[in-house]
Amino acid sequence: MDEIIRAAGALLGQPLRYPVDLGGSPRSTVLRCRTATGGSVILKAFADGPEARRAYAGERAGLSLGLAGPELLAADHERRLLVMADLGDAPTLADLLLGTDPKAAEGGLLEWARGLGRLAARSVPRRAEFAALWQQYGRGLPSWEDEPWQRQNADAFLDLLAECGLTAPPGLADELTAVGTADGERYPGFTPGDTCPDNNLLTPEGLRLLDFEAAGYQSVFLTAAYCRMPFSSCWCVYRLPADLARRVEESYRSEVVTPYPDLAEEGLWQAGTARAAVVWTVDSTLHLLRRALPEDGPMHRTRRPVPTRRQVLRHRWTHALGLTEYPAFTATVRLLLSELATGWDVPELPGYPAFRSVG
């Protein structure tokens, strides 16, 4: 930690003091430090290893676009060290959703969706710029958007079904292949990669995004489904009031139709978002099921309140029953519900705490 602080101070030309550990991950260390002039900055230092180096490349390339995150003040490529502006202690979207103020939570959700839509829309002409930045900082490592994660997930999902003693319904492999290969090149938009509620600050200047480690371009439908489900790969998952969920999705859509006018066509939008919902349901099943089978547990190690893995899985599978365009997949989630979730003695996934007193 001392070496990180000294190196960051040298980059800024002033000493840094009073570090506060903000958490980070196995890939990175994140600190808040005071400057000699009385302000504060955020330091993010990345570990060694291919995944950490890819995370550094994504973060630096994504922040360098200057679209939605904190200002990148300085960087040391050899140390994989970034110095960013401190956005302060504004509440995250997670804070609002888990709080008690329904108006603040609703406003935060709508601002989150509009902000992600504006980000995607503004990013459309800058894809080549991002690719060049990735090549500069990634030093030959494949970018996240080059990772065939949807195809890999499809194969892993079939393996997981067999591991659980379940026979995949006929046609499932073909459906998963079809949903995983559509839209990405037709409707790409930039995303930081992890737009979960705790990575979104609601500042007086508007939405600001954190964590660009998995930054890249992906189908805008994947973010649309994030609005609809909601938060497809996150821990902060509860049910939204149906009317609000529709307005959140429409807020995002209203922005991305600017670069992609044909997304105003209802049939096209619904089909694309349904495909993305299949993708995310597969993804959440892969991430949660093996840990949920032997015993249940909370979705987050320390945050409370928080749902359990079994609650979230059962909710995802039940929601996916409505994806009737994909009969083999809906047969699969019906099988998961009847063969695995029947004995799960957990309550239905509740609504977000902020909205429980409404209506």
C-alpha positions as CSV (number, residue, x, y, z in Angstrom):
1,M,0.0,0.0,0.0
2,D,2.8,2.4,0.8
3,E,4.4,1.8,-2.6
4,I,1.1,2.5,-4.3
5,I,0.6,5.8,-2.4
6,R,4.2,7.0,-3.1
7,A,3.9,6.2,-6.8
8,A,0.5,7.9,-7.1
9,G,1.9,11.0,-5.3
10,A,4.8,11.1,-7.7
11,L,2.3,11.0,-10.6
12,L,0.4,14.0,-9.2
13,G,3.4,15.9,-8.0
14,Q,2.2,16.1,-4.4
15,P,2.3,13.7,-1.4
16,L,-0.8,11.7,-0.5
17,R,-1.8,10.9,3.0
18,Y,-4.5,9.1,5.2
19,P,-5.4,6.2,2.9
20,V,-8.7,4.5,3.4
21,D,-9.2,1.1,1.9
22,L,-12.4,1.1,-0.2
23,G,-12.4,-2.7,-0.8
24,G,-11.5,-3.6,-4.3
25,S,-11.2,-7.3,-5.4
26,P,-8.6,-10.0,-5.9
27,R,-7.7,-8.1,-9.1
28,S,-7.3,-4.7,-7.6
29,T,-6.7,-2.5,-4.6
30,V,-8.8,0.7,-4.2
31,L,-7.8,3.5,-1.9
32,R,-9.1,7.0,-1.1
33,C,-6.2,9.4,-0.1
34,R,-6.1,13.0,1.0
35,T,-3.9,15.4,-1.1
36,A,-1.6,18.0,0.2
37,T,-4.0,20.7,-1.0
38,G,-6.9,19.3,1.1
39,G,-8.8,17.4,-1.6
40,S,-9.0,13.7,-2.1
41,V,-8.4,11.2,-5.0
42,I,-9.0,7.6,-5.6
43,L,-6.2,5.2,-6.4
44,K,-6.7,1.9,-8.1
45,A,-3.8,-0.5,-8.4
46,F,-4.1,-3.8,-10.3
47,A,-2.5,-7.1,-9.5
48,D,-0.5,-9.2,-11.9
49,G,-1.9,-12.0,-13.9
50,P,-3.9,-12.1,-17.2
51,E,-7.3,-11.3,-15.7
52,A,-6.0,-8.4,-13.6
53,R,-4.2,-7.0,-16.6
54,R,-7.3,-7.3,-18.7
55,A,-9.2,-5.5,-16.0
56,Y,-6.6,-2.7,-16.0
57,A,-6.9,-2.4,-19.8
58,G,-10.7,-2.2,-19.6
59,E,-10.7,0.4,-16.8
60,R,-8.1,2.6,-18.4
61,A,-9.5,2.4,-21.9
62,G,-13.0,2.9,-20.6
63,L,-12.2,5.9,-18.4
64,S,-10.1,7.4,-21.2
65,L,-13.2,7.8,-23.3
66,G,-14.4,10.3,-20.7
67,L,-18.1,9.3,-21.1
68,A,-19.5,8.5,-17.7
69,G,-17.0,7.6,-15.1
70,P,-14.7,9.7,-12.8
71,E,-12.0,11.8,-14.5
72,L,-8.8,9.9,-15.0
73,L,-6.1,12.2,-13.5
74,A,-3.0,10.1,-14.0
75,A,-1.8,6.6,-14.8
76,D,1.4,4.5,-14.5
77,H,1.2,1.8,-17.1
78,E,4.0,-0.3,-15.8
79,R,2.6,-0.4,-12.3
80,R,-1.0,-0.7,-13.6
81,L,-1.9,2.2,-11.4
82,L,-4.7,4.7,-12.0
83,V,-5.5,7.9,-10.1
84,M,-9.0,9.1,-10.5
85,A,-11.1,12.1,-9.3
86,D,-13.0,11.4,-6.1
87,L,-16.7,11.5,-6.7
88,G,-17.4,11.8,-3.0
89,D,-19.9,10.0,-0.8
90,A,-23.0,10.4,-3.0
91,P,-25.5,7.5,-2.5
92,T,-25.4,4.6,-4.8
93,L,-28.5,3.3,-6.5
94,A,-28.2,0.3,-4.2
95,D,-28.4,2.6,-1.2
96,L,-31.6,4.1,-2.5
97,L,-33.3,0.8,-3.4
98,L,-32.5,-0.7,0.0
99,G,-33.6,2.5,1.8
100,T,-36.9,3.9,2.8
101,D,-37.6,6.7,0.3
102,P,-39.6,5.5,-2.7
103,K,-39.4,8.8,-4.5
104,A,-35.6,8.9,-4.3
105,A,-35.4,5.2,-5.3
106,E,-37.7,5.8,-8.3
107,G,-35.8,8.8,-9.4
108,G,-32.5,7.0,-9.1
109,L,-33.7,4.1,-11.2
110,L,-35.0,6.3,-14.0
111,E,-31.8,8.4,-13.9
112,W,-29.7,5.2,-14.0
113,A,-31.6,3.9,-17.1
114,R,-31.5,7.2,-18.9
115,G,-27.8,7.6,-18.1
116,L,-27.0,4.1,-19.4
117,G,-29.0,4.9,-22.6
118,R,-27.2,8.2,-23.1
119,L,-23.8,6.5,-22.6
120,A,-24.6,3.9,-25.2
121,A,-25.9,6.5,-27.6
122,R,-22.9,8.8,-27.3
123,S,-20.5,5.9,-27.6
124,V,-21.7,4.5,-31.0
125,P,-19.3,6.6,-33.1
126,R,-16.3,5.9,-30.8
127,R,-16.0,2.2,-31.0
128,A,-12.8,2.3,-33.1
129,E,-11.3,4.7,-30.6
130,F,-12.0,2.3,-27.7
131,A,-10.5,-0.6,-29.7
132,A,-7.3,1.4,-30.3
133,L,-7.1,2.3,-26.6
134,W,-7.6,-1.4,-25.6
135,Q,-4.8,-2.4,-28.0
136,Q,-2.6,0.2,-26.4
137,Y,-3.2,-0.8,-22.8
138,G,-4.1,-4.5,-23.3
139,R,-0.8,-5.3,-24.9
140,G,-2.1,-8.2,-27.0
141,L,-4.6,-9.6,-24.4
142,P,-8.1,-10.3,-25.9
143,S,-10.7,-7.7,-25.0
144,W,-13.8,-8.6,-23.1
145,E,-16.0,-8.1,-26.1
146,D,-13.8,-10.6,-28.0
147,E,-14.5,-13.2,-25.2
148,P,-17.2,-15.6,-26.5
149,W,-18.8,-15.7,-23.1
150,Q,-22.3,-16.3,-24.4
151,R,-21.3,-19.4,-26.4
152,Q,-19.2,-20.6,-23.5
153,N,-22.1,-20.1,-21.1
154,A,-24.4,-22.1,-23.5
155,D,-22.0,-25.0,-23.4
156,A,-21.5,-24.8,-19.6
157,F,-25.3,-24.6,-19.1
158,L,-25.8,-27.9,-20.9
159,D,-23.1,-29.5,-18.9
160,L,-24.7,-28.1,-15.7
161,L,-28.0,-29.7,-16.5
162,A,-26.3,-33.0,-17.0
163,E,-24.4,-32.6,-13.8
164,C,-27.8,-32.1,-12.0
165,G,-29.2,-35.3,-13.5
166,L,-31.5,-33.4,-15.9
167,T,-32.0,-34.1,-19.6
168,A,-32.0,-31.1,-21.8
169,P,-35.2,-30.7,-23.8
170,P,-34.8,-31.2,-27.6
171,G,-33.8,-28.1,-29.3
172,L,-32.2,-26.3,-26.3
173,A,-28.7,-26.2,-27.7
174,D,-30.0,-24.7,-31.0
175,E,-32.0,-22.0,-29.1
176,L,-29.0,-21.1,-26.9
177,T,-26.8,-20.8,-30.0
178,A,-29.3,-18.6,-31.7
179,V,-29.8,-16.1,-28.8
180,G,-26.0,-15.9,-28.2
181,T,-25.1,-14.8,-31.7
182,A,-27.7,-12.1,-32.5
183,D,-27.6,-8.3,-32.1
184,G,-24.0,-7.7,-30.8
185,E,-22.7,-6.3,-34.1
186,R,-26.1,-4.9,-35.2
187,Y,-26.8,-2.7,-32.1
188,P,-23.6,-2.2,-30.2
189,G,-23.2,0.2,-27.3
190,F,-20.5,0.9,-24.8
191,T,-20.9,-0.4,-21.2
192,P,-18.6,-0.3,-18.2
193,G,-19.4,-4.0,-17.9
194,D,-20.8,-4.0,-14.4
195,T,-23.7,-1.6,-14.1
196,C,-25.0,-3.1,-10.8
197,P,-26.7,-0.7,-8.4
198,D,-23.6,-0.4,-6.1
199,N,-21.5,0.8,-9.0
200,N,-23.7,3.8,-9.8
201,L,-23.5,7.1,-7.9
202,L,-26.4,9.5,-7.9
203,T,-24.4,12.8,-7.6
204,P,-25.7,16.4,-7.8
205,E,-24.3,16.4,-11.4
206,G,-26.3,13.3,-12.3
207,L,-25.4,9.6,-12.7
208,R,-21.7,8.7,-12.5
209,L,-20.5,5.1,-13.1
210,L,-17.8,3.2,-11.3
211,D,-15.9,0.1,-12.2
212,F,-14.9,-0.1,-15.8
213,E,-12.8,-3.3,-15.5
214,A,-15.0,-5.1,-18.0
215,A,-15.7,-2.2,-20.3
216,G,-16.5,-2.8,-23.9
217,Y,-19.2,-2.8,-26.5
218,Q,-22.1,-5.2,-26.4
219,S,-25.7,-5.4,-27.7
220,V,-27.9,-2.7,-26.2
221,F,-30.5,-5.4,-25.6
222,L,-28.3,-6.9,-22.9
223,T,-28.6,-3.6,-21.0
224,A,-32.3,-3.4,-21.8
225,A,-32.8,-6.8,-20.1
226,Y,-30.8,-5.5,-17.2
227,C,-33.5,-2.9,-16.7
228,R,-36.3,-5.5,-17.2
229,M,-35.2,-8.4,-15.0
230,P,-33.7,-6.3,-13.1
231,F,-29.9,-6.3,-12.6
232,S,-29.3,-9.6,-14.2
233,S,-25.9,-10.5,-12.7
234,C,-26.0,-8.6,-9.4
235,W,-26.6,-9.3,-5.7
236,C,-29.0,-6.4,-5.2
237,V,-32.0,-8.2,-6.8
238,Y,-35.6,-7.8,-5.6
239,R,-38.9,-7.3,-7.5
240,L,-39.8,-4.0,-9.0
241,P,-43.4,-2.6,-9.2
242,A,-44.5,-3.7,-12.7
243,D,-45.3,-0.2,-13.9
244,L,-42.0,1.2,-12.7
245,A,-40.1,-1.6,-14.4
246,R,-41.7,-0.7,-17.7
247,R,-40.8,3.0,-17.3
248,V,-37.2,2.1,-16.4
249,E,-36.9,0.1,-19.6
250,E,-38.6,2.8,-21.7
251,S,-36.2,5.4,-20.2
252,Y,-33.3,3.4,-21.5
253,R,-34.9,2.7,-24.8
254,S,-35.8,6.4,-25.4
255,E,-32.1,7.2,-25.5
256,V,-30.8,4.3,-27.7
257,V,-33.3,4.9,-30.4
258,T,-31.3,8.1,-31.3
259,P,-28.4,6.1,-32.9
260,Y,-30.6,3.1,-33.7
261,P,-34.0,4.5,-34.9
262,D,-35.4,1.0,-35.9
263,L,-35.4,0.1,-32.2
264,A,-38.6,2.1,-32.0
265,E,-40.3,-0.8,-33.7
266,E,-42.1,-2.7,-30.9
267,G,-41.7,-6.2,-32.3
268,L,-38.0,-5.8,-32.9
269,W,-37.5,-4.4,-29.4
270,Q,-39.4,-7.1,-27.6
271,A,-37.7,-9.9,-29.6
272,G,-34.2,-8.5,-28.8
273,T,-34.9,-8.0,-25.1
274,A,-36.4,-11.6,-24.9
275,R,-33.2,-13.0,-26.4
276,A,-31.1,-11.0,-23.9
277,A,-33.3,-12.3,-21.0
278,V,-32.4,-15.9,-22.0
279,V,-28.7,-15.0,-22.0
280,W,-28.9,-13.5,-18.5
281,T,-31.0,-16.3,-17.1
282,V,-28.4,-18.8,-18.3
283,D,-25.6,-16.6,-16.8
284,S,-27.3,-16.3,-13.4
285,T,-28.0,-20.0,-13.2
286,L,-24.4,-20.8,-13.9
287,H,-23.1,-18.4,-11.3
288,L,-25.6,-19.4,-8.5
289,L,-26.9,-22.9,-8.9
290,R,-23.9,-24.9,-7.7
291,R,-23.6,-22.9,-4.5
292,A,-27.4,-23.0,-4.0
293,L,-27.9,-26.7,-4.3
294,P,-26.2,-27.9,-1.1
295,E,-27.5,-25.0,1.0
296,D,-28.9,-21.6,0.6
297,G,-27.0,-18.4,1.4
298,P,-27.1,-14.6,1.1
299,M,-26.3,-13.0,-2.2
300,H,-23.8,-10.7,-0.6
301,R,-21.3,-11.4,2.1
302,T,-21.9,-8.3,4.2
303,R,-24.7,-6.1,2.8
304,R,-28.1,-6.4,4.5
305,P,-30.9,-6.7,3.7
306,V,-30.2,-9.0,0.8
307,P,-32.0,-11.9,-0.8
308,T,-30.8,-15.5,-0.9
309,R,-29.4,-17.4,-3.9
310,R,-32.4,-19.7,-4.0
311,Q,-34.8,-16.8,-3.9
312,V,-33.1,-15.2,-6.9
313,L,-32.8,-18.4,-8.9
314,R,-36.4,-19.3,-8.4
315,H,-37.4,-15.7,-9.4
316,R,-35.3,-15.8,-12.5
317,W,-36.6,-19.2,-13.6
318,T,-40.2,-18.2,-12.9
319,H,-39.8,-14.9,-14.9
320,A,-38.2,-16.9,-17.8
321,L,-41.4,-19.0,-18.1
322,G,-42.8,-16.0,-20.0
323,L,-40.2,-16.3,-22.8
324,T,-42.5,-18.4,-24.9
325,E,-40.6,-17.6,-28.1
326,Y,-38.1,-20.2,-26.8
327,P,-40.1,-23.3,-26.1
328,A,-37.0,-25.5,-25.3
329,F,-35.7,-22.9,-22.9
330,T,-39.0,-22.5,-21.1
331,A,-39.3,-26.3,-20.8
332,T,-35.8,-26.2,-19.2
333,V,-36.7,-23.6,-16.6
334,R,-39.9,-25.5,-15.9
335,L,-37.8,-28.6,-15.3
336,L,-35.4,-26.6,-13.0
337,L,-38.4,-25.4,-11.0
338,S,-40.0,-28.8,-10.7
339,E,-36.9,-30.9,-10.1
340,L,-34.7,-28.6,-8.1
341,A,-36.6,-25.7,-6.6
342,T,-39.7,-27.6,-5.3
343,G,-38.0,-28.4,-2.0
344,W,-36.5,-25.0,-1.4
345,D,-38.2,-23.7,1.7
346,V,-37.7,-20.0,1.0
347,P,-40.2,-17.2,0.7
348,E,-41.0,-15.5,-2.6
349,L,-38.5,-12.8,-3.6
350,P,-39.9,-9.7,-2.0
351,G,-40.0,-6.2,-3.5
352,Y,-37.2,-3.7,-3.0
353,P,-37.4,-2.3,0.5
354,A,-37.8,1.3,-0.8
355,F,-41.2,0.4,-2.4
356,R,-42.7,-2.0,0.1
357,S,-44.8,0.7,1.7
358,V,-46.2,1.9,-1.7
359,G,-49.5,0.7,-2.8
